[in-house]
Amino acid sequence: SAPLPENVIASAFANRVLYLVLANYGRQPVEIATADTFASVTDTRPAPGKRWNLPGRSLHILRKAER
């Protein structure tokens, strides 16, 4: 929903489902806001949302939430 911070990359992959990978190559944590609601693929604890905290040197694999 806004320009990505320095050292953060976003990649989208779509087939029947839209996936979004957010990668923080920097050492400082960042928070990313998405325009759509996503759910984590790797961590089922957090509820679907639009805000994602990325610690330094980490990535999140997200799946677009169903409506």
All heavy atoms as TSV, in Angstrom:
chain	resi	resn	atom	element	x	y	z
A	1	SER	N	N	0.819	-1.200	0.000
A	1	SER	CA	C	0.000	0.000	0.000
A	1	SER	C	C	0.859	1.258	0.000
A	1	SER	O	O	0.334	2.345	-0.172
A	1	SER	CB	C	-0.949	-0.015	1.199
A	1	SER	OG	O	-0.258	0.128	2.405
A	2	ALA	N	N	2.175	1.121	0.196
A	2	ALA	CA	C	3.109	2.251	0.176
A	2	ALA	C	C	4.431	1.752	-0.395
A	2	ALA	O	O	4.658	0.543	-0.467
A	2	ALA	CB	C	3.305	2.789	1.589
A	3	PRO	N	N	5.310	2.654	-0.793
A	3	PRO	CA	C	6.619	2.199	-1.279
A	3	PRO	C	C	7.326	1.358	-0.211
A	3	PRO	O	O	7.205	1.619	0.989
A	3	PRO	CB	C	7.377	3.497	-1.534
A	3	PRO	CG	C	6.311	4.517	-1.757
A	3	PRO	CD	C	5.172	4.095	-0.870
A	4	LEU	N	N	8.044	0.350	-0.660
A	4	LEU	CA	C	8.768	-0.524	0.270
A	4	LEU	C	C	9.993	0.184	0.829
A	4	LEU	O	O	10.646	0.955	0.119
A	4	LEU	CB	C	9.194	-1.804	-0.440
A	4	LEU	CG	C	8.065	-2.714	-0.884
A	4	LEU	CD1	C	8.615	-3.848	-1.744
A	4	LEU	CD2	C	7.321	-3.272	0.310
A	5	PRO	N	N	10.319	-0.106	2.088
A	5	PRO	CA	C	11.538	0.466	2.662
A	5	PRO	C	C	12.786	-0.065	1.938
A	5	PRO	O	O	12.740	-1.090	1.257
A	5	PRO	CB	C	11.519	-0.032	4.114
A	5	PRO	CG	C	10.139	-0.499	4.372
A	5	PRO	CD	C	9.572	-0.899	3.053
A	6	GLU	N	N	13.864	0.633	2.126
A	6	GLU	CA	C	15.140	0.188	1.569
A	6	GLU	C	C	15.456	-1.211	2.071
A	6	GLU	O	O	15.174	-1.551	3.222
A	6	GLU	CB	C	16.240	1.154	2.006
A	6	GLU	CG	C	17.569	0.868	1.375
A	6	GLU	CD	C	18.621	1.892	1.758
A	6	GLU	OE1	O	18.268	2.954	2.306
A	6	GLU	OE2	O	19.790	1.616	1.513
A	7	ASN	N	N	16.022	-2.037	1.211
A	7	ASN	CA	C	16.426	-3.408	1.516
A	7	ASN	C	C	15.260	-4.373	1.665
A	7	ASN	O	O	15.439	-5.483	2.151
A	7	ASN	CB	C	17.303	-3.489	2.779
A	7	ASN	CG	C	18.602	-2.756	2.604
A	7	ASN	OD1	O	19.203	-2.815	1.531
A	7	ASN	ND2	N	19.041	-2.042	3.615
A	8	VAL	N	N	14.051	-3.998	1.259
A	8	VAL	CA	C	12.900	-4.895	1.307
A	8	VAL	C	C	12.425	-5.150	-0.120
A	8	VAL	O	O	12.293	-4.232	-0.919
A	8	VAL	CB	C	11.752	-4.312	2.149
A	8	VAL	CG1	C	10.520	-5.206	2.079
A	8	VAL	CG2	C	12.194	-4.143	3.593
A	9	ILE	N	N	12.202	-6.440	-0.422
A	9	ILE	CA	C	11.772	-6.859	-1.747
A	9	ILE	C	C	10.436	-7.577	-1.618
A	9	ILE	O	O	10.226	-8.345	-0.679
A	9	ILE	CB	C	12.805	-7.843	-2.361
A	9	ILE	CG1	C	14.193	-7.218	-2.418
A	9	ILE	CG2	C	12.354	-8.350	-3.718
A	9	ILE	CD1	C	14.331	-6.075	-3.369
A	10	ALA	N	N	9.546	-7.358	-2.574
A	10	ALA	CA	C	8.273	-8.080	-2.630
A	10	ALA	C	C	8.191	-8.804	-3.973
A	10	ALA	O	O	8.525	-8.227	-5.012
A	10	ALA	CB	C	7.106	-7.126	-2.484
A	11	SER	N	N	7.784	-10.064	-3.937
A	11	SER	CA	C	7.579	-10.851	-5.149
A	11	SER	C	C	6.195	-11.468	-5.087
A	11	SER	O	O	5.804	-12.004	-4.045
A	11	SER	CB	C	8.621	-11.973	-5.259
A	11	SER	OG	O	9.910	-11.439	-5.353
A	12	ALA	N	N	5.468	-11.415	-6.197
A	12	ALA	CA	C	4.134	-12.006	-6.252
A	12	ALA	C	C	4.147	-13.188	-7.208
A	12	ALA	O	O	4.816	-13.150	-8.250
A	12	ALA	CB	C	3.125	-10.971	-6.719
A	13	PHE	N	N	3.415	-14.233	-6.840
A	13	PHE	CA	C	3.276	-15.435	-7.649
A	13	PHE	C	C	1.792	-15.768	-7.700
A	13	PHE	O	O	1.138	-15.825	-6.651
A	13	PHE	CB	C	4.043	-16.604	-7.036
A	13	PHE	CG	C	5.500	-16.318	-6.844
A	13	PHE	CD1	C	5.959	-15.775	-5.657
A	13	PHE	CD2	C	6.403	-16.563	-7.857
A	13	PHE	CE1	C	7.301	-15.492	-5.472
A	13	PHE	CE2	C	7.747	-16.279	-7.681
A	13	PHE	CZ	C	8.199	-15.739	-6.489
A	14	ALA	N	N	1.269	-15.963	-8.884
A	14	ALA	CA	C	-0.164	-16.234	-8.999
A	14	ALA	C	C	-0.411	-17.426	-9.914
A	14	ALA	O	O	0.240	-17.590	-10.938
A	14	ALA	CB	C	-0.891	-15.019	-9.535
A	15	ASN	N	N	-1.340	-18.234	-9.503
A	15	ASN	CA	C	-1.892	-19.297	-10.319
A	15	ASN	C	C	-3.379	-19.236	-10.045
A	15	ASN	O	O	-4.030	-18.306	-10.447
A	15	ASN	CB	C	-1.272	-20.647	-9.970
A	15	ASN	CG	C	-1.611	-21.717	-10.984
A	15	ASN	OD1	O	-2.389	-21.480	-11.889
A	15	ASN	ND2	N	-1.052	-22.889	-10.824
A	16	ARG	N	N	-3.893	-20.130	-9.253
A	16	ARG	CA	C	-5.283	-20.017	-8.802
A	16	ARG	C	C	-5.359	-19.227	-7.508
A	16	ARG	O	O	-6.419	-18.774	-7.111
A	16	ARG	CB	C	-5.878	-21.399	-8.613
A	16	ARG	CG	C	-6.003	-22.125	-9.929
A	16	ARG	CD	C	-6.615	-23.455	-9.775
A	16	ARG	NE	N	-6.603	-24.109	-11.077
A	16	ARG	CZ	C	-7.224	-25.186	-11.352
A	16	ARG	NH1	N	-7.929	-25.793	-10.406
A	16	ARG	NH2	N	-7.156	-25.727	-12.542
A	17	VAL	N	N	-4.230	-19.099	-6.849
A	17	VAL	CA	C	-4.122	-18.363	-5.595
A	17	VAL	C	C	-2.974	-17.371	-5.742
A	17	VAL	O	O	-1.978	-17.662	-6.391
A	17	VAL	CB	C	-3.848	-19.335	-4.422
A	17	VAL	CG1	C	-3.659	-18.582	-3.128
A	17	VAL	CG2	C	-4.959	-20.353	-4.294
A	18	LEU	N	N	-3.103	-16.217	-5.114
A	18	LEU	CA	C	-2.045	-15.211	-5.150
A	18	LEU	C	C	-1.164	-15.352	-3.915
A	18	LEU	O	O	-1.667	-15.365	-2.792
A	18	LEU	CB	C	-2.643	-13.802	-5.190
A	18	LEU	CG	C	-1.636	-12.659	-5.133
A	18	LEU	CD1	C	-0.744	-12.642	-6.373
A	18	LEU	CD2	C	-2.348	-11.336	-4.979
A	19	TYR	N	N	0.128	-15.489	-4.126
A	19	TYR	CA	C	1.104	-15.540	-3.044
A	19	TYR	C	C	1.976	-14.303	-3.118
A	19	TYR	O	O	2.279	-13.805	-4.200
A	19	TYR	CB	C	1.998	-16.782	-3.167
A	19	TYR	CG	C	1.275	-18.063	-2.890
A	19	TYR	CD1	C	0.671	-18.774	-3.916
A	19	TYR	CD2	C	1.185	-18.559	-1.593
A	19	TYR	CE1	C	-0.002	-19.960	-3.654
A	19	TYR	CE2	C	0.515	-19.743	-1.329
A	19	TYR	CZ	C	-0.079	-20.431	-2.371
A	19	TYR	OH	O	-0.752	-21.595	-2.109
A	20	LEU	N	N	2.385	-13.834	-1.950
A	20	LEU	CA	C	3.259	-12.671	-1.851
A	20	LEU	C	C	4.407	-13.029	-0.914
A	20	LEU	O	O	4.180	-13.522	0.192
A	20	LEU	CB	C	2.481	-11.474	-1.293
A	20	LEU	CG	C	3.256	-10.183	-1.076
A	20	LEU	CD1	C	3.745	-9.620	-2.411
A	20	LEU	CD2	C	2.379	-9.171	-0.363
A	21	VAL	N	N	5.629	-12.816	-1.369
A	21	VAL	CA	C	6.808	-13.047	-0.537
A	21	VAL	C	C	7.417	-11.691	-0.215
A	21	VAL	O	O	7.710	-10.902	-1.118
A	21	VAL	CB	C	7.836	-13.942	-1.250
A	21	VAL	CG1	C	9.074	-14.134	-0.383
A	21	VAL	CG2	C	7.221	-15.284	-1.622
A	22	LEU	N	N	7.572	-11.411	1.066
A	22	LEU	CA	C	8.215	-10.188	1.534
A	22	LEU	C	C	9.552	-10.573	2.147
A	22	LEU	O	O	9.595	-11.407	3.053
A	22	LEU	CB	C	7.348	-9.493	2.586
A	22	LEU	CG	C	5.957	-9.067	2.139
A	22	LEU	CD1	C	5.168	-8.558	3.331
A	22	LEU	CD2	C	6.052	-8.012	1.053
A	23	ALA	N	N	10.632	-9.995	1.660
A	23	ALA	CA	C	11.972	-10.312	2.155
A	23	ALA	C	C	12.661	-9.045	2.619
A	23	ALA	O	O	12.711	-8.054	1.890
A	23	ALA	CB	C	12.797	-10.981	1.062
A	24	ASN	N	N	13.186	-9.081	3.834
A	24	ASN	CA	C	13.935	-7.964	4.404
A	24	ASN	C	C	15.411	-8.345	4.398
A	24	ASN	O	O	15.853	-9.167	5.194
A	24	ASN	CB	C	13.446	-7.680	5.829
A	24	ASN	CG	C	14.175	-6.519	6.469
A	24	ASN	OD1	O	15.045	-5.907	5.860
A	24	ASN	ND2	N	13.838	-6.215	7.708
A	25	TYR	N	N	16.174	-7.753	3.492
A	25	TYR	CA	C	17.602	-8.038	3.399
A	25	TYR	C	C	18.424	-7.155	4.331
A	25	TYR	O	O	19.616	-7.352	4.477
A	25	TYR	CB	C	18.087	-7.854	1.958
A	25	TYR	CG	C	17.567	-8.931	1.035
A	25	TYR	CD1	C	16.470	-8.703	0.214
A	25	TYR	CD2	C	18.160	-10.170	1.012
A	25	TYR	CE1	C	15.982	-9.689	-0.627
A	25	TYR	CE2	C	17.684	-11.174	0.179
A	25	TYR	CZ	C	16.607	-10.921	-0.630
A	25	TYR	OH	O	16.125	-11.911	-1.442
A	26	GLY	N	N	17.782	-6.183	4.938
A	26	GLY	CA	C	18.476	-5.293	5.871
A	26	GLY	C	C	18.615	-5.930	7.241
A	26	GLY	O	O	18.112	-7.017	7.511
A	27	ARG	N	N	19.272	-5.229	8.130
A	27	ARG	CA	C	19.479	-5.733	9.490
A	27	ARG	C	C	18.464	-5.173	10.483
A	27	ARG	O	O	18.313	-5.688	11.576
A	27	ARG	CB	C	20.896	-5.413	9.946
A	27	ARG	CG	C	21.946	-6.081	9.065
A	27	ARG	CD	C	23.290	-6.143	9.743
A	27	ARG	NE	N	24.304	-6.702	8.877
A	27	ARG	CZ	C	24.498	-7.998	8.700
A	27	ARG	NH1	N	23.745	-8.862	9.302
A	27	ARG	NH2	N	25.462	-8.425	7.902
A	28	GLN	N	N	17.750	-4.124	10.099
A	28	GLN	CA	C	16.768	-3.494	10.978
A	28	GLN	C	C	15.373	-4.046	10.691
A	28	GLN	O	O	15.027	-4.300	9.536
A	28	GLN	CB	C	16.766	-1.980	10.771
A	28	GLN	CG	C	18.088	-1.319	11.046
A	28	GLN	CD	C	18.557	-1.555	12.477
A	28	GLN	OE1	O	17.776	-1.476	13.414
A	28	GLN	NE2	N	19.837	-1.861	12.636
A	29	PRO	N	N	14.552	-4.227	11.721
A	29	PRO	CA	C	13.183	-4.681	11.485
A	29	PRO	C	C	12.361	-3.598	10.777
A	29	PRO	O	O	12.642	-2.402	10.918
A	29	PRO	CB	C	12.642	-4.940	12.895
A	29	PRO	CG	C	13.502	-4.153	13.798
A	29	PRO	CD	C	14.840	-4.015	13.133
A	30	VAL	N	N	11.378	-4.032	9.999
A	30	VAL	CA	C	10.483	-3.110	9.303
A	30	VAL	C	C	9.051	-3.629	9.410
A	30	VAL	O	O	8.831	-4.809	9.661
A	30	VAL	CB	C	10.859	-2.933	7.814
A	30	VAL	CG1	C	12.213	-2.281	7.656
A	30	VAL	CG2	C	10.801	-4.239	7.074
A	31	GLU	N	N	8.100	-2.725	9.225
A	31	GLU	CA	C	6.695	-3.115	9.149
A	31	GLU	C	C	6.196	-2.772	7.759
A	31	GLU	O	O	6.424	-1.670	7.264
A	31	GLU	CB	C	5.858	-2.388	10.199
A	31	GLU	CG	C	4.407	-2.832	10.160
A	31	GLU	CD	C	3.554	-2.165	11.209
A	31	GLU	OE1	O	3.475	-2.709	12.323
A	31	GLU	OE2	O	2.990	-1.094	10.903
A	32	ILE	N	N	5.515	-3.740	7.128
A	32	ILE	CA	C	4.993	-3.569	5.787
A	32	ILE	C	C	3.468	-3.618	5.859
A	32	ILE	O	O	2.905	-4.497	6.523
A	32	ILE	CB	C	5.482	-4.704	4.847
A	32	ILE	CG1	C	7.006	-4.780	4.834
A	32	ILE	CG2	C	4.919	-4.540	3.444
A	32	ILE	CD1	C	7.695	-3.561	4.307
A	33	ALA	N	N	2.810	-2.703	5.158
A	33	ALA	CA	C	1.354	-2.716	5.047
A	33	ALA	C	C	0.990	-3.132	3.627
A	33	ALA	O	O	1.550	-2.614	2.653
A	33	ALA	CB	C	0.791	-1.334	5.353
A	34	THR	N	N	0.066	-4.094	3.511
A	34	THR	CA	C	-0.404	-4.534	2.205
A	34	THR	C	C	-1.783	-3.946	1.936
A	34	THR	O	O	-2.546	-3.675	2.868
A	34	THR	CB	C	-0.463	-6.072	2.121
A	34	THR	OG1	O	-1.298	-6.573	3.169
A	34	THR	CG2	C	0.925	-6.685	2.248
A	35	ALA	N	N	-2.112	-3.761	0.679
A	35	ALA	CA	C	-3.421	-3.222	0.311
A	35	ALA	C	C	-4.521	-4.253	0.538
A	35	ALA	O	O	-5.633	-3.911	0.910
A	35	ALA	CB	C	-3.411	-2.768	-1.145
A	36	ASP	N	N	-4.192	-5.535	0.329
A	36	ASP	CA	C	-5.158	-6.618	0.518
A	36	ASP	C	C	-4.823	-7.418	1.767
A	36	ASP	O	O	-3.713	-7.319	2.303
A	36	ASP	CB	C	-5.157	-7.554	-0.694
A	36	ASP	CG	C	-5.664	-6.861	-1.948
A	36	ASP	OD1	O	-6.700	-6.176	-1.870
A	36	ASP	OD2	O	-5.019	-7.011	-3.004
A	37	THR	N	N	-5.756	-8.229	2.198
A	37	THR	CA	C	-5.554	-9.073	3.372
A	37	THR	C	C	-4.859	-10.363	2.968
A	37	THR	O	O	-5.266	-11.006	1.999
A	37	THR	CB	C	-6.917	-9.393	4.032
A	37	THR	OG1	O	-7.546	-8.155	4.380
A	37	THR	CG2	C	-6.734	-10.232	5.284
A	38	PHE	N	N	-3.814	-10.722	3.720
A	38	PHE	CA	C	-3.052	-11.942	3.474
A	38	PHE	C	C	-2.959	-12.754	4.754
A	38	PHE	O	O	-3.118	-12.223	5.858
A	38	PHE	CB	C	-1.639	-11.605	2.989
A	38	PHE	CG	C	-1.577	-11.114	1.574
A	38	PHE	CD1	C	-1.786	-9.783	1.271
A	38	PHE	CD2	C	-1.319	-11.995	0.538
A	38	PHE	CE1	C	-1.741	-9.321	-0.029
A	38	PHE	CE2	C	-1.269	-11.549	-0.771
A	38	PHE	CZ	C	-1.474	-10.207	-1.057
A	39	ALA	N	N	-2.678	-14.046	4.593
A	39	ALA	CA	C	-2.445	-14.937	5.722
A	39	ALA	C	C	-1.068	-15.566	5.541
A	39	ALA	O	O	-0.644	-15.851	4.418
A	39	ALA	CB	C	-3.507	-16.029	5.784
A	40	SER	N	N	-0.376	-15.794	6.640
A	40	SER	CA	C	0.943	-16.408	6.580
A	40	SER	C	C	0.814	-17.875	6.168
A	40	SER	O	O	-0.050	-18.596	6.666
A	40	SER	CB	C	1.633	-16.311	7.940
A	40	SER	OG	O	2.869	-16.989	7.896
A	41	VAL	N	N	1.678	-18.315	5.277
A	41	VAL	CA	C	1.692	-19.717	4.853
A	41	VAL	C	C	2.468	-20.559	5.845
A	41	VAL	O	O	2.134	-21.713	6.090
A	41	VAL	CB	C	2.311	-19.837	3.442
A	41	VAL	CG1	C	2.540	-21.280	3.053
A	41	VAL	CG2	C	1.428	-19.140	2.424
A	42	THR	N	N	3.492	-19.995	6.441
A	42	THR	CA	C	4.390	-20.761	7.302
A	42	THR	C	C	4.030	-20.709	8.777
A	42	THR	O	O	4.446	-21.559	9.542
A	42	THR	CB	C	5.838	-20.274	7.119
A	42	THR	OG1	O	5.883	-18.872	7.388
A	42	THR	CG2	C	6.318	-20.542	5.706
A	43	ASP	N	N	3.291	-19.691	9.189
A	43	ASP	CA	C	2.949	-19.541	10.603
A	43	ASP	C	C	1.442	-19.374	10.714
A	43	ASP	O	O	0.899	-18.338	10.338
A	43	ASP	CB	C	3.672	-18.327	11.191
A	43	ASP	CG	C	3.523	-18.225	12.698
A	43	ASP	OD1	O	2.748	-18.996	13.286
A	43	ASP	OD2	O	4.191	-17.359	13.284
A	44	THR	N	N	0.753	-20.361	11.238
A	44	THR	CA	C	-0.711	-20.333	11.295
A	44	THR	C	C	-1.241	-19.561	12.497
A	44	THR	O	O	-2.436	-19.357	12.612
A	44	THR	CB	C	-1.280	-21.757	11.316
A	44	THR	OG1	O	-0.726	-22.460	12.432
A	44	THR	CG2	C	-0.955	-22.491	10.033
A	45	ARG	N	N	-0.378	-19.143	13.408
A	45	ARG	CA	C	-0.839	-18.429	14.608
A	45	ARG	C	C	-1.416	-17.052	14.315
A	45	ARG	O	O	-2.470	-16.722	14.825
A	45	ARG	CB	C	0.284	-18.327	15.644
A	45	ARG	CG	C	0.589	-19.658	16.295
A	45	ARG	CD	C	1.732	-19.504	17.233
A	45	ARG	NE	N	2.918	-19.208	16.417
A	45	ARG	CZ	C	4.069	-18.826	16.877
A	45	ARG	NH1	N	4.255	-18.658	18.157
A	45	ARG	NH2	N	5.089	-18.593	16.084
A	46	PRO	N	N	-0.744	-16.199	13.525
A	46	PRO	CA	C	-1.324	-14.876	13.326
A	46	PRO	C	C	-2.571	-14.950	12.449
A	46	PRO	O	O	-2.643	-15.748	11.517
A	46	PRO	CB	C	-0.225	-14.077	12.641
A	46	PRO	CG	C	0.831	-15.017	12.265
A	46	PRO	CD	C	0.551	-16.341	12.914
A	47	ALA	N	N	-3.547	-14.132	12.775
A	47	ALA	CA	C	-4.754	-14.039	11.954
A	47	ALA	C	C	-4.409	-13.338	10.643
A	47	ALA	O	O	-3.431	-12.598	10.577
A	47	ALA	CB	C	-5.816	-13.269	12.719
A	48	PRO	N	N	-5.205	-13.552	9.600
A	48	PRO	CA	C	-4.965	-12.799	8.362
A	48	PRO	C	C	-4.976	-11.299	8.656
A	48	PRO	O	O	-5.699	-10.833	9.535
A	48	PRO	CB	C	-6.156	-13.195	7.483
A	48	PRO	CG	C	-6.552	-14.543	7.987
A	48	PRO	CD	C	-6.308	-14.488	9.483
A	49	GLY	N	N	-4.156	-10.570	7.923
A	49	GLY	CA	C	-4.061	-9.144	8.183
A	49	GLY	C	C	-3.452	-8.382	7.032
A	49	GLY	O	O	-3.177	-8.934	5.964
A	50	LYS	N	N	-3.221	-7.105	7.283
A	50	LYS	CA	C	-2.639	-6.207	6.287
A	50	LYS	C	C	-1.331	-5.584	6.756
A	50	LYS	O	O	-0.744	-4.781	6.059
A	50	LYS	CB	C	-3.630	-5.089	5.953
A	50	LYS	CG	C	-4.872	-5.576	5.237
A	50	LYS	CD	C	-5.750	-4.417	4.843
A	50	LYS	CE	C	-6.938	-4.894	4.044
A	50	LYS	NZ	N	-7.726	-3.767	3.531
A	51	ARG	N	N	-0.870	-5.944	7.958
A	51	ARG	CA	C	0.389	-5.408	8.486
A	51	ARG	C	C	1.296	-6.572	8.861
A	51	ARG	O	O	0.871	-7.498	9.555
A	51	ARG	CB	C	0.146	-4.529	9.696
A	51	ARG	CG	C	-0.631	-3.284	9.371
A	51	ARG	CD	C	-0.365	-2.205	10.417
A	51	ARG	NE	N	-0.852	-0.929	9.978
A	51	ARG	CZ	C	-0.165	-0.083	9.225
A	51	ARG	NH1	N	1.039	-0.376	8.839
A	51	ARG	NH2	N	-0.683	1.074	8.865
A	52	TRP	N	N	2.550	-6.476	8.422
A	52	TRP	CA	C	3.504	-7.572	8.607
A	52	TRP	C	C	4.813	-7.027	9.147
A	52	TRP	O	O	5.393	-6.116	8.567
A	52	TRP	CB	C	3.715	-8.294	7.279
A	52	TRP	CG	C	2.412	-8.795	6.772
A	52	TRP	CD1	C	1.586	-8.182	5.876
A	52	TRP	CD2	C	1.731	-9.956	7.210
A	52	TRP	NE1	N	0.441	-8.913	5.719
A	52	TRP	CE2	C	0.503	-10.006	6.518
A	52	TRP	CE3	C	2.043	-10.975	8.106
A	52	TRP	CZ2	C	-0.412	-11.035	6.715
A	52	TRP	CZ3	C	1.138	-11.988	8.297
A	52	TRP	CH2	C	-0.074	-12.009	7.609
A	53	ASN	N	N	5.255	-7.573	10.259
A	53	ASN	CA	C	6.546	-7.213	10.846
A	53	ASN	C	C	7.602	-8.166	10.325
A	53	ASN	O	O	7.448	-9.384	10.439
A	53	ASN	CB	C	6.479	-7.286	12.375
A	53	ASN	CG	C	5.570	-6.231	12.937
A	53	ASN	OD1	O	5.696	-5.064	12.580
A	53	ASN	ND2	N	4.648	-6.618	13.785
A	54	LEU	N	N	8.648	-7.619	9.767
A	54	LEU	CA	C	9.751	-8.413	9.254
A	54	LEU	C	C	11.009	-8.071	10.033
A	54	LEU	O	O	11.548	-6.970	9.892
A	54	LEU	CB	C	10.004	-8.112	7.777
A	54	LEU	CG	C	9.081	-8.788	6.786
A	54	LEU	CD1	C	7.873	-7.939	6.539
A	54	LEU	CD2	C	9.828	-9.057	5.527
A	55	PRO	N	N	11.486	-8.999	10.854
A	55	PRO	CA	C	12.778	-8.765	11.515
A	55	PRO	C	C	13.876	-8.646	10.449
A	55	PRO	O	O	13.675	-9.033	9.293
A	55	PRO	CB	C	12.974	-10.033	12.364
A	55	PRO	CG	C	11.618	-10.644	12.478
A	55	PRO	CD	C	10.878	-10.254	11.232
A	56	GLY	N	N	15.017	-8.163	10.839
A	56	GLY	CA	C	16.146	-8.091	9.920
A	56	GLY	C	C	16.516	-9.468	9.402
A	56	GLY	O	O	16.398	-10.466	10.110
A	57	ARG	N	N	16.896	-9.516	8.129
A	57	ARG	CA	C	17.359	-10.753	7.488
A	57	ARG	C	C	16.301	-11.864	7.568
A	57	ARG	O	O	16.584	-12.976	7.988
A	57	ARG	CB	C	18.671	-11.221	8.087
A	57	ARG	CG	C	19.747	-10.162	8.255
A	57	ARG	CD	C	20.339	-9.697	6.994
A	57	ARG	NE	N	21.115	-10.786	6.398
A	57	ARG	CZ	C	21.598	-10.747	5.186
A	57	ARG	NH1	N	21.380	-9.718	4.434
A	57	ARG	NH2	N	22.276	-11.739	4.708
A	58	SER	N	N	15.062	-11.556	7.189
A	58	SER	CA	C	13.983	-12.555	7.261
A	58	SER	C	C	13.058	-12.409	6.063
A	58	SER	O	O	13.160	-11.464	5.284
A	58	SER	CB	C	13.180	-12.370	8.551
A	58	SER	OG	O	12.427	-11.174	8.483
A	59	LEU	N	N	12.138	-13.381	5.934
A	59	LEU	CA	C	11.119	-13.289	4.900
A	59	LEU	C	C	9.823	-13.898	5.393
A	59	LEU	O	O	9.815	-14.700	6.324
A	59	LEU	CB	C	11.562	-13.927	3.584
A	59	LEU	CG	C	11.812	-15.432	3.527
A	59	LEU	CD1	C	10.540	-16.196	3.256
A	59	LEU	CD2	C	12.810	-15.719	2.422
A	60	HIS	N	N	8.732	-13.463	4.776
A	60	HIS	CA	C	7.396	-14.019	5.037
A	60	HIS	C	C	6.817	-14.479	3.720
A	60	HIS	O	O	6.914	-13.768	2.703
A	60	HIS	CB	C	6.452	-12.972	5.617
A	60	HIS	CG	C	6.619	-12.686	7.064
A	60	HIS	ND1	N	6.670	-13.661	8.025
A	60	HIS	CD2	C	6.735	-11.523	7.725
A	60	HIS	CE1	C	6.801	-13.096	9.202
A	60	HIS	NE2	N	6.865	-11.800	9.047
A	61	ILE	N	N	6.197	-15.644	3.717
A	61	ILE	CA	C	5.452	-16.131	2.562
A	61	ILE	C	C	3.980	-16.014	2.932
A	61	ILE	O	O	3.531	-16.593	3.922
A	61	ILE	CB	C	5.826	-17.584	2.224
A	61	ILE	CG1	C	7.315	-17.688	1.932
A	61	ILE	CG2	C	4.996	-18.059	1.016
A	61	ILE	CD1	C	7.824	-19.109	1.770
A	62	LEU	N	N	3.250	-15.251	2.134
A	62	LEU	CA	C	1.864	-14.948	2.431
A	62	LEU	C	C	0.958	-15.442	1.305
A	62	LEU	O	O	1.366	-15.492	0.140
A	62	LEU	CB	C	1.670	-13.435	2.602
A	62	LEU	CG	C	2.621	-12.738	3.574
A	62	LEU	CD1	C	2.431	-11.237	3.489
A	62	LEU	CD2	C	2.390	-13.242	4.983
A	63	ARG	N	N	-0.274	-15.753	1.672
A	63	ARG	CA	C	-1.287	-16.175	0.696
A	63	ARG	C	C	-2.462	-15.213	0.824
A	63	ARG	O	O	-2.897	-14.915	1.946
A	63	ARG	CB	C	-1.738	-17.605	1.025
A	63	ARG	CG	C	-2.814	-18.112	0.127
A	63	ARG	CD	C	-3.228	-19.496	0.561
A	63	ARG	NE	N	-4.356	-19.914	-0.247
A	63	ARG	CZ	C	-4.620	-21.158	-0.549
A	63	ARG	NH1	N	-3.877	-22.126	-0.061
A	63	ARG	NH2	N	-5.657	-21.460	-1.294
A	64	LYS	N	N	-2.971	-14.750	-0.304
A	64	LYS	CA	C	-4.099	-13.817	-0.252
A	64	LYS	C	C	-5.279	-14.492	0.421
A	64	LYS	O	O	-5.642	-15.627	0.089
A	64	LYS	CB	C	-4.479	-13.334	-1.650
A	64	LYS	CG	C	-5.518	-12.242	-1.604
A	64	LYS	CD	C	-5.734	-11.616	-2.941
A	64	LYS	CE	C	-6.759	-10.493	-2.804
A	64	LYS	NZ	N	-7.089	-9.942	-4.103
A	65	ALA	N	N	-5.861	-13.815	1.393
A	65	ALA	CA	C	-6.979	-14.367	2.154
A	65	ALA	C	C	-8.228	-14.453	1.272
A	65	ALA	O	O	-8.458	-13.591	0.427
A	65	ALA	CB	C	-7.253	-13.513	3.390
A	66	GLU	N	N	-8.998	-15.487	1.512
A	66	GLU	CA	C	-10.242	-15.650	0.780
A	66	GLU	C	C	-11.273	-14.698	1.337
A	66	GLU	O	O	-11.280	-14.382	2.514
A	66	GLU	CB	C	-10.728	-17.090	0.913
A	66	GLU	CG	C	-9.771	-18.075	0.291
A	66	GLU	CD	C	-10.224	-19.505	0.445
A	66	GLU	OE1	O	-11.405	-19.728	0.791
A	66	GLU	OE2	O	-9.396	-20.397	0.227
A	67	ARG	N	N	-12.152	-14.259	0.497
A	67	ARG	CA	C	-13.179	-13.291	0.919
A	67	ARG	C	C	-14.331	-13.959	1.561
A	67	ARG	O	O	-14.722	-14.994	1.443
A	67	ARG	CB	C	-13.671	-12.491	-0.268
A	67	ARG	CG	C	-12.566	-11.660	-0.845
A	67	ARG	CD	C	-13.065	-10.902	-2.025
A	67	ARG	NE	N	-11.918	-10.301	-2.661
A	67	ARG	CZ	C	-11.988	-9.370	-3.553
A	67	ARG	NH1	N	-13.143	-8.920	-3.936
A	67	ARG	NH2	N	-10.921	-8.867	-4.092
